[in-house]
Amino acid sequence: MEHPILFISIILEMLGLPVPHTITGHGLLEQLCTPYMTYTWLVMAFLIVVPKLTMGKLEMVPGSGQNFWEVTVGGLMDFFTENLGEDGAKMLFPMMATFFFYIILANMIGLIPGFMSPTSNLNITLGMTIIVWITHHVLGFKTHGLSYYKHFMGPSKALAPFMFILEIISNFARLISLSMRLFGNIFAKEVLLAVLFMLAGAFFAPLPILCLGVLVSVIQAVVFVLLAVLYCAGSLEHAH
Amino acid sequence: MSEDRREMFRQLADYSHVGMTFVFSIVIGFGIGWFLDNKAFDGKTTPYLTFIFFGLGIAAGFKNLWELTKKISDGKK
């Protein structure tokens, strides 16, 4: 398949840095220059610089930039409060909101030619999922102490060892399905766009897929954050 | 976000999740059994633990389905 043109990789190659042509590359420097790493940094830089520019100083009567951020952040906060309660939402808001902004931007950026979605690489999605997974178990142990183990034991005493194994298995299944869904959807979008651009880019063949890509990007970002929030809510509440 | 859309996203999360969780539960159950058989016990117990954990994986998948149905039926009340 024809390699898509990624402008950061081209710039890095011009600077004489080794850009790998496999997915991950060998050696530290090559791994740091892989497209999904460089585009992750681009998204991170965007998320740091753009809010700084659009918000500026907070004012009593918000301008258009501040208005946008107030609406998004307020909406997210309401959404978290509904699922986690006031305290939980305040505690988890920085992490979950960062995930939301990062994922939605990382998904959307792949729709522009010359960019790729960092989330179309399993390393990124699995990394985020492991963070969520460890967080929700740590949170469970923090709020319930050692009696958090009751979450794994099911309702009846007789079935407890059996239920324990089932819970362990379904917990790992959670880990994999959460990362694989985000990765699969975005990777499919990327590959489909690349193939259609290659085959019939001159006839606007990728156009419908671009529209669907916007939809998929938003839905996957919301669903990832929603599931992460639901897991945390599950470990915060009392065992049945 | 309006109430309808919020409900839509929640259902989307639930239903798009349950199929994959079902499959991965089975795969992970099988994987654990295979690992115990071939790596941990050096093939002494070979087919049995794989089958047992395969069954447990299927049970875990169905448990997820059961929990989802329970959640939906509780929400309908």
Contacts between the chains, C-beta under 8 A, distances in Angstrom:
chain1	res1	chain2	res2	distance
A	75	B	1	6.1
A	79	B	1	6.8
A	79	B	6	7.3
A	163	B	63	8.0
A	165	B	56	5.5
A	165	B	60	7.8
A	166	B	56	6.4
A	166	B	59	5.7
A	166	B	60	4.3
A	166	B	63	5.3
A	167	B	60	7.8
A	169	B	25	5.5
A	169	B	28	5.4
A	169	B	29	5.2
A	169	B	32	7.2
A	169	B	56	6.4
A	169	B	57	5.7
A	169	B	60	4.1
A	170	B	21	6.7
A	170	B	25	5.5
A	170	B	60	4.6
A	170	B	61	7.7
A	170	B	63	6.4
A	170	B	64	5.5
A	172	B	24	7.7
A	172	B	28	4.9
A	173	B	20	8.0
A	173	B	21	4.9
A	173	B	24	4.0
A	173	B	25	4.2
A	173	B	28	5.5
A	173	B	60	7.0
A	173	B	61	7.7
A	173	B	64	7.5
A	174	B	21	6.5
A	176	B	24	4.7
A	176	B	28	7.1
A	177	B	17	6.3
A	177	B	20	3.8
A	177	B	21	4.9
A	177	B	23	7.9
A	177	B	24	5.0
A	178	B	17	7.8
A	180	B	20	6.5
A	180	B	24	7.5
A	181	B	16	6.7
A	181	B	17	7.4
A	181	B	20	6.0
A	219	B	9	7.5
A	219	B	12	6.5
A	222	B	9	5.1
A	222	B	13	7.9
A	223	B	9	6.7
A	223	B	12	6.0
A	223	B	13	4.6
A	223	B	16	6.6
A	223	B	17	7.9
A	226	B	9	6.0
A	226	B	10	6.6
A	226	B	13	4.6
A	227	B	13	5.3
A	227	B	17	6.4
A	230	B	13	7.3
